[in-house]
Each structure stands twice: as structure tokens, then as C-alpha cells.
Amino acid sequence: MDETAKLADFVANLSYSDLPSGVVHTAKLCLLDTLGVGLFASQMPWTKIVAQIGDERRGAEESVVWGRSAKVPAEYAALDNGVAAHGIEMDDRKPSLGLHPGCQVIPSALGLAEKLHLDGKTLITAITAGYEVIFRVGRAIPRPRRGINSAAHKGVWGSVAASTKTLGLNKTQTLNAFGLAGFMASGISDYSEDGSTSMMKRLMGGWPSHSGVMASLLAQNGLTGLGTMLEDKWGYCRIFAGNEEPRLEELTKDLGRPFQILEREIKPYAAWGGSHLCIDAVNVLKLQYQIQPQDVEQVVVSCASRLYENRQIRRPQSIMAGQMSMPFITALAFFHDLRDPEVWKEEILSDERILQFLDRVECRVDEEIEKHWRAAGGQGEVKIIARLKGGVEKSATVAHSKGTSENPMTEEEIREKFLLLAGRRLPPERCTQVVTAVSRLEQIADVCEFTELLRTAEQN
């Protein structure tokens, strides 16, 4: 019953030399992907609102706010960049564990590494530590208490692990930071199901990232936290697990063998992850049968209940709600290439072509798909039938969407995604420089050499 202490010891003693080359490579890809998403989303309204807080409380110029001219204290950079990194629903994930690790781990580690002018090897090690701990907590509580936002409350663990490692805290300090971070964990799931204009889910990357940095800085200064936070009777795991007994053994079993970062999944589309099955199925129909929206009389989406429940918003009133709506995303995919998040503008919510098409989209739970999902787990498959004018029917079934462990994005696809997203905020040559810098990160003596590339001349 000393899981928190064992995790703290692992993080405090982890070194770059412990990391296999494949883990180093994966950590760099995670960094590149998160930077691309964050740079694109730096211009979104919610990101600007949050960044204004740091602007008004500028203080020490320690860390770059991605896609802006500002440098702010590291804890504010973690908040700003964390919001941006989750700002368009395109950041990496592990859906079976309810995680979005990159948007919480990387802003924390990078902001503090800038503050301290650390080298690339230290940053890579901190990122790896953050992913390891957040995945461990995810495995300990795979299905949290009803109504809890899994990624939000688990995210602080990835952030605090990355932050303590970046700061070079010893085991005792790390253990105190873990206790403080557990106290700060928060997040509920009531953010979009009513189709409203709420922006609060956008905080899911920034607030855990900020909290993890703050917990680490406080512990560094001597503030103490509960040393048994994860396993205690009234500690984190049992509180958030609800009626289920947490799997505490998952917290420390075979740490780093293999490293959990290898299990992350990178998203190709800016939408709720479960909808990617629908997007891929629509893409098959468009590519294989050259189907155009005007050819379609009805679309039937068959899926498991896990995907169907709480995702049937018919008239979303915000981009956030649209990105959570199965029928809306399905309709949108017939009109647009959803690899480009530029699609998500307020105008699409009132686009009559899309809304009229949306009225022809029917989503239903399929008994056979449900049966298979309950036996095999995961998200289940999606089958889409497009009924065309003239009575012809075409169908496509997708079991593993692009970006999942079974159907991963290639390294080239990840680079292309970065160049597309970052290219909306930075000049092409600067984007190429960032790709090159990240690829040789372990050779960089001061991460500020490349974070300066993430700044823009304008504050807007």
C-alpha cells in the first residue's frame, strides 16, 4: 500500500539513459503533434480569453505562449498552452483509459524547461514520465464515478509527474507534489450534451497542466502533501472510482516495461474521438463510390450504445457541441475534409445545406454491433448506409478508426498534420524549422533555441 511513494520514486530517479530509442522517438512525435494543435488553436476565441489572464499578469517572462508574442510565468504558459493544445479536439488520447495526455503533460514540461533553460534530453525524460504516470492512473481507474470527466481529473497526474521531473525534485518533494496534485484534481462531464455555448471543456488541457505545475512549485518551496494520496482510504483512486474498487496494482506494475507513452493514439480529425469511426466510414463512401451530398436521400448510422448515448445533438449551438454530435459530424463529413480543423467555424452551425442534410441522418444502436462490443470492448464498430436517389444503397463499416492503436497514423501523416495546423499560424519555413528542431531535440542544449520559433510578432 505504498503506490504513491513507488511512483514518486520512479519519477524522481528516471533518467534519459533509461529510455529506449523508440520511446525517445515517440516522445518527440508527441511533442510535435501537441505543438501543431496548440499553434492552430492559439487563435481560437477560448484560447484568447484564457491567454488574456497571463497577459494582464505578465510578471516574469519565462515561457512562450505558443502562437503569440508573449512570454509569461511558466504556470500561466501551462494554462494558456494547455487550453490551446486541447482547443480543437485534435490532441492525442487513449480512449480506453479516458485520457488526453499530451495537452496536460507537454505544456507543463516545456514551460518549465524554458524557465530553467534545460536541455532536450531533460524535456524528453519529463514528457515520458508524465505519460507513464497518467497512463498508470488511467489503468487504476478505467471507469470513473458517473459524471466525472476522466481526462480532466486524471490529467493533473501527468502534469505533476512531468513538472517534478523537469524541476529535478527529489523523491520527498515529488511525493509531496503528488499529494498536492491529487487534492487539485477536478472535472465533470456536463459540458456539451445540451448543445449549449459552454466553453468549459476547453479548460481540460490547461487547468490540469496549470495545477500540476503549481503543485510542483509549491512542493519545491516546502509545502507538504499527502504521501498516500493515490491509495489512501479517502484518497484519489477510491474517491474517483466510485462504487468500483480501483486497480491499485496497475499504478506500479512493471513501471517502464514497456513505457506507456508507446500506447498513445494521435487523432487525425478535430472532433470527439468516437465520431472518427463515422468520419472514416463516410470517407470510404466518398472515395469508393464518389458519393456527393446531393446524391443522398438518407444516411443510417448503426453503432454500439457507448457511442450513441449523449451524442445526439441535432442542432448544436456552439462549435464545442458540434464536435460532440454524432449526427452533425456525420453530415459535415459528407461536405468537408475533416482533417482540416479550419472547417470548424461558427458559420457551419447555421449552414442550411448541412442542416438539411443533417435531418436525413438517423443514428441507431445496432443489436449485433452492441453484442460484439460488449464481448470485445473498445468502442465497437460503425456501419453507415447511404440511401441514394433511385433506391441504390451503399454501405461502409469501420471497426478501427484512423489513429487508433490498430490503425495508427504514420510518422509522415503526423508531420503533415503538424505542417497543416502550424502553417495556419507560422510561416512555412518556420514550421519546417520546428520539425527539424524537434527531430534533433536530444541534441539541443537549451530548449529556448526552438521555443522561440513558436512565437509570433503579433499578440492577436
C-alpha positions in Angstrom: 0.0 0.0 0.0 2.7 2.5 -0.9 1.8 3.1 -4.6 2.2 6.8 -4.4 5.7 6.6 -3.0 6.7 4.0 -5.6 5.5 6.2 -8.4 7.3 9.2 -6.9 10.5 7.2 -6.6 10.2 6.1 -10.2 9.7 9.6 -11.5 12.5 11.1 -9.3 15.0 8.5 -10.4 14.1 8.2 -14.1 16.9 9.3 -16.4 17.3 9.8 -20.1 19.6 6.8 -20.3 16.7 4.6 -19.2 14.7 5.4 -22.3 14.9 3.1 -25.4 15.3 4.8 -28.7 11.7 4.1 -29.7 10.5 5.8 -26.6 12.6 8.9 -27.3 11.3 9.0 -30.9 7.7 8.6 -29.7 8.1 11.4 -27.2 9.3 13.7 -29.9 6.3 12.9 -32.1 4.0 13.6 -29.2 5.7 16.9 -28.7 5.4 17.8 -32.4 1.7 16.8 -32.6 0.8 18.8 -29.5 2.6 21.8 -30.7 0.8 21.7 -34.0 -2.6 21.5 -32.3 -1.7 24.2 -29.9 -0.4 26.6 -32.5 -3.6 26.3 -34.6 -5.8 26.7 -31.6 -3.9 29.7 -30.3 -6.2 31.9 -32.4 -9.5 30.3 -31.1 -11.7 32.6 -29.0 -11.5 30.5 -25.8 -7.7 30.4 -26.1 -7.5 34.1 -26.4 -9.8 34.6 -23.4 -7.5 32.4 -21.2 -4.3 34.0 -22.6 -5.6 37.4 -21.6 -5.2 36.4 -18.0 -1.5 35.8 -18.4 -1.1 39.0 -20.5 -2.6 41.1 -17.7 -0.4 39.4 -15.1 2.7 39.2 -17.2 5.3 39.0 -14.4 8.5 37.1 -15.2 9.0 36.4 -18.9 9.8 32.7 -18.6 7.9 30.7 -21.2 6.4 31.2 -24.6 2.7 31.3 -25.2 2.5 29.3 -28.5 1.4 31.3 -31.5 1.6 34.6 -29.7 4.4 37.2 -28.9 4.0 36.9 -25.2 6.3 35.2 -22.6 4.7 34.7 -19.2 5.4 32.8 -16.0 5.7 29.1 -16.6 2.4 28.3 -14.7 0.5 30.7 -16.9 2.1 29.3 -20.0 1.0 25.8 -18.9 -2.6 27.1 -18.6 -2.6 29.0 -21.9 -0.8 26.3 -23.9 -2.8 23.5 -22.3 -6.1 25.2 -23.3 -4.7 25.6 -26.8 -3.5 22.0 -27.0 -7.0 20.8 -26.3 -8.6 23.7 -28.0 -9.9 22.0 -31.2 -10.4 18.3 -30.1 -7.4 17.1 -32.1 -4.9 16.3 -29.3 -3.7 12.8 -28.6 -5.6 10.4 -26.4 -6.1 6.9 -25.0 -9.9 6.4 -25.1 -10.0 3.1 -23.3 -8.5 4.9 -20.3 -10.2 8.2 -20.7 -7.0 10.2 -21.3 -5.8 13.2 -23.3 -2.2 13.2 -22.1 -0.4 15.5 -24.5 -2.4 18.6 -23.7 -1.6 18.2 -20.0 1.9 16.8 -20.0 3.7 18.8 -22.7 2.7 22.4 -21.8 3.8 21.7 -18.2 7.2 20.2 -19.1 8.0 22.6 -21.9 7.1 25.7 -20.0 9.3 24.7 -17.0 12.1 23.6 -19.3 12.1 27.0 -20.9 12.1 28.7 -17.5 15.1 26.8 -16.4 16.9 26.7 -19.8 17.1 23.0 -19.7 18.3 20.7 -22.5 16.3 18.5 -24.8 17.1 15.2 -23.1 15.6 16.5 -19.8 12.4 17.6 -21.7 12.1 14.2 -23.3 12.6 12.4 -20.0 9.9 14.6 -18.3 7.4 14.0 -21.1 8.0 10.3 -20.8 7.5 10.4 -17.1 4.3 12.4 -17.5 2.8 9.9 -19.9 3.8 7.0 -17.7 2.1 8.3 -14.6 -1.1 9.5 -16.3 -1.5 6.1 -18.0 -0.9 4.3 -14.8 -3.6 6.3 -13.1 -5.9 5.7 -16.1 -5.4 2.0 -15.7 -6.1 2.1 -12.0 -9.5 3.8 -12.6 -10.6 2.8 -16.1 -14.2 3.8 -15.5 -14.5 6.7 -13.0 -17.5 7.7 -11.0 -20.6 8.7 -13.0 -20.5 12.3 -14.3 -16.7 12.7 -13.7 -14.7 13.9 -16.7 -12.0 11.2 -16.8 -9.4 13.2 -18.8 -9.8 16.3 -16.8 -9.2 14.8 -13.3 -6.6 12.3 -14.4 -4.7 15.0 -16.3 -3.2 16.6 -13.2 -1.2 13.4 -12.6 0.6 13.6 -16.0 1.3 17.2 -15.5 2.7 16.9 -11.9 4.9 14.0 -12.9 6.3 15.9 -15.9 6.7 19.1 -13.8 8.5 17.4 -10.9 10.9 15.7 -13.3 11.6 18.9 -15.2 12.3 20.8 -11.9 14.6 18.0 -10.8 12.7 17.4 -7.5 13.9 14.6 -5.2 11.7 11.8 -4.1 10.3 13.5 -1.0 9.5 16.7 -2.9 7.9 14.6 -5.7 5.8 12.7 -3.2 4.6 16.0 -1.7 3.8 17.4 -5.2 1.8 14.2 -5.9 -0.3 14.7 -2.8 -1.0 18.3 -3.6 -1.9 17.4 -7.2 -4.4 14.8 -6.1 -6.0 17.4 -3.9 -6.4 19.7 -7.0 -7.9 17.1 -9.3 -11.3 18.1 -10.8 -13.6 18.0 -13.8 -17.2 16.9 -14.6 -18.7 15.7 -17.8 -21.7 18.1 -18.1 -20.2 20.4 -20.7 -21.9 19.8 -24.1 -24.8 17.4 -24.1 -27.4 20.2 -24.2 -26.0 21.7 -27.3 -25.2 24.9 -25.5 -22.5 27.5 -25.9 -20.4 26.4 -22.9 -16.6 26.7 -23.4 -15.6 25.0 -20.2 -14.4 21.7 -21.7 -11.6 23.8 -23.4 -10.1 24.0 -19.9 -9.5 20.3 -19.9 -5.9 20.7 -21.0 -5.0 23.9 -19.3 -6.3 23.6 -15.8 -4.7 20.2 -15.1 -1.5 21.4 -16.7 -1.5 24.6 -14.5 -2.4 22.6 -11.4 0.4 20.2 -11.9 3.0 23.0 -12.3 1.6 24.8 -9.2 1.7 21.6 -7.1 5.3 21.0 -8.1 6.4 24.6 -7.4 4.7 24.5 -4.1 6.3 21.3 -3.1 9.7 22.6 -4.2 9.2 25.5 -1.8 8.3 23.2 1.1 4.5 22.8 1.0 3.7 19.2 2.0 1.0 16.9 0.6 -0.5 13.5 1.5 2.1 10.8 0.8 -0.6 8.2 0.3 -2.8 10.2 -2.0 -3.4 7.5 -4.6 -4.1 4.5 -2.4 -5.5 6.1 0.8 -9.0 5.1 2.1 -10.2 8.6 1.3 -7.5 9.2 -1.4 -7.8 9.9 -5.1 -8.3 6.5 -6.5 -11.1 5.4 -4.2 -12.9 8.7 -4.4 -12.9 8.9 -8.2 -13.6 5.2 -8.7 -16.9 5.5 -7.0 -18.6 2.1 -6.4 -15.8 0.1 -8.1 -12.6 -0.9 -6.3 -9.6 0.7 -8.0 -7.0 -1.4 -9.5 -4.1 -0.1 -7.4 -1.7 -2.8 -8.7 -1.8 -1.1 -12.1 -0.1 2.0 -10.6 3.3 0.4 -10.2 3.2 -3.0 -12.0 6.2 -3.2 -14.4 6.9 0.5 -14.5 8.6 1.5 -17.8 8.3 -2.1 -19.1 7.2 -1.1 -21.7 6.8 2.7 -21.3 3.2 3.8 -21.5 3.9 6.6 -24.0 4.0 4.0 -26.7 0.3 3.4 -26.2 -0.9 6.9 -27.1 -3.1 7.5 -30.1 -2.9 10.5 -32.3 -6.1 12.0 -33.7 -6.4 12.9 -37.4 -9.7 14.8 -37.0 -10.9 17.7 -34.9 -13.9 16.0 -33.3 -14.9 13.7 -30.5 -12.9 10.6 -30.9 -15.8 8.1 -31.2 -17.0 10.1 -34.2 -13.9 9.2 -36.1 -15.4 5.9 -37.0 -18.3 7.8 -38.7 -15.9 10.1 -40.5 -13.8 7.2 -41.8 -16.9 5.4 -42.9 -18.1 8.5 -44.8 -14.7 8.9 -46.3 -14.9 5.3 -47.6 -18.3 6.0 -49.2 -17.0 9.2 -50.8 -13.8 7.6 -52.1 -15.1 4.2 -53.2 -18.4 5.3 -54.6 -17.8 9.0 -55.4 -20.9 9.9 -53.4 -21.8 13.6 -53.3 -24.1 15.1 -50.7 -26.8 15.9 -53.3 -27.0 12.2 -54.2 -28.0 11.1 -50.7 -31.6 10.7 -49.6 -30.9 9.1 -46.2 -28.0 8.1 -44.0 -28.3 5.4 -41.3 -25.5 5.2 -38.8 -25.5 2.0 -36.8 -23.3 1.7 -33.7 -23.0 0.5 -30.1 -24.7 2.2 -27.3 -21.4 3.5 -25.9 -21.1 5.8 -29.0 -24.8 6.6 -29.2 -25.5 7.8 -25.7 -25.3 11.5 -25.1 -24.0 12.3 -28.6 -27.3 13.0 -30.5 -27.3 16.8 -30.5 -29.4 17.7 -33.6 -28.9 21.5 -33.6 -25.6 22.3 -31.8 -25.4 25.9 -30.7 -21.6 26.0 -30.5 -18.5 24.5 -32.1 -17.9 22.6 -28.9 -21.4 21.0 -29.1 -20.9 20.3 -32.8 -17.7 18.5 -32.2 -19.5 16.2 -29.7 -22.5 15.4 -32.0 -22.5 12.1 -33.9 -25.2 13.1 -36.5 -23.7 16.6 -37.1 -20.2 15.3 -37.6 -21.5 12.6 -39.9 -23.3 15.2 -42.0 -20.4 17.5 -42.0 -18.0 14.8 -43.2 -20.1 14.5 -46.5 -19.3 18.1 -47.2 -15.7 18.7 -45.9 -12.3 17.1 -45.3 -12.3 17.0 -41.5 -8.5 16.6 -41.4 -8.5 20.4 -41.6 -9.8 22.0 -38.4 -10.4 25.2 -40.3 -13.8 23.7 -41.2 -14.9 24.4 -37.6 -16.2 27.9 -37.9 -19.4 29.3 -36.4 -21.0 29.6 -39.9 -21.3 25.8 -40.3 -23.7 25.7 -37.4 -26.3 27.6 -39.5 -25.3 26.3 -42.9 -28.6 25.3 -44.5 -27.0 22.7 -46.7 -25.6 20.9 -43.7 -28.7 21.3 -41.6 -31.0 20.0 -44.3 -28.6 17.0 -44.8 -28.5 16.5 -41.0 -32.2 16.0 -41.0 -31.6 13.0 -43.2 -29.1 11.4 -40.8 -30.5 8.7 -38.5 -28.4 7.2 -35.7 -29.3 4.0 -34.0 -28.0 1.3 -31.7 -27.5 -2.0 -33.6 -28.0 -5.2 -31.7 -25.3 -7.2 -33.4 -22.7 -4.4 -33.1 -23.8 -4.0 -29.4 -23.3 -7.7 -28.8 -19.9 -7.7 -30.3 -18.9 -4.5 -28.4 -19.9 -5.9 -25.1 -17.9 -9.1 -25.8 -14.8 -7.4 -27.2 -14.7 -4.0 -25.6 -13.3 -0.9 -27.2 -15.7 1.4 -29.0 -17.4 -1.1 -31.3 -17.7 -0.6 -35.0 -19.8 1.8 -37.0 -21.8 0.9 -40.1 -23.1 3.7 -42.4 -25.7 3.0 -45.1 -26.2 5.8 -47.6 -29.5 5.5 -49.5 -29.1 7.3 -52.8 -31.6 8.7 -55.2 -33.0 6.0 -57.3 -33.1 3.5 -54.4 -29.5 2.4 -54.5 -27.8 1.7 -51.2 -24.1 1.8 -50.4 -22.5 0.9 -47.1 -19.2 1.1 -45.3 -18.2 -0.5 -42.0 -15.2 0.7 -39.9 -14.0 -1.2 -36.8 -10.9 0.8 -36.0 -10.7 4.4 -36.9 -7.6 6.1 -38.2 -5.2 7.0 -35.4 -6.1 4.1 -33.1 -3.6 1.5 -31.9 -4.9 -0.9 -34.5 -4.8 1.7 -37.3 -2.2 4.3 -36.3 -1.2 7.4 -38.1 2.2 7.1 -39.8 5.1 9.3 -38.9 4.7 11.1 -42.2 1.0 11.7 -41.5 1.8 13.1 -38.1 4.3 15.5 -39.8 1.8 16.5 -42.4 -0.8 17.2 -39.7 1.7 19.4 -37.9 2.6 21.4 -41.1 -1.1 21.9 -41.9 -2.1 23.1 -38.4 1.1 25.1 -37.5 1.1 26.6 -41.0 -2.1 28.5 -40.2 -0.1 30.4 -37.5 3.5 30.3 -38.6 5.3 30.9 -41.9 6.2 27.6 -43.8 9.9 28.0 -43.3 9.3 28.4 -39.5 7.2 25.3 -39.4 10.0 23.3 -41.1 12.5 24.7 -38.6 10.3 23.4 -35.7 10.0 20.0 -37.3 13.8 19.9 -37.6 14.4 21.1 -34.1 12.0 18.5 -32.6 13.6 15.8 -34.6 17.0 16.6 -33.0 15.7 17.5 -29.6 18.1 15.3 -27.7 21.0 17.3 -29.2 19.7 20.7 -28.1 21.4 22.3 -25.1 18.7 24.8 -24.3 15.1 24.2 -25.4 14.7 28.0 -25.7 16.6 27.6 -29.0 13.5 26.1 -30.6 10.6 27.5 -28.4 11.4 31.0 -29.8 10.3 29.6 -33.1 6.8 29.2 -31.7 6.4 32.9 -31.1 4.7 35.3 -33.5 5.2 39.0 -33.9 1.6 39.9 -33.3 -0.2 39.5 -30.0 -3.6 38.8 -31.5 
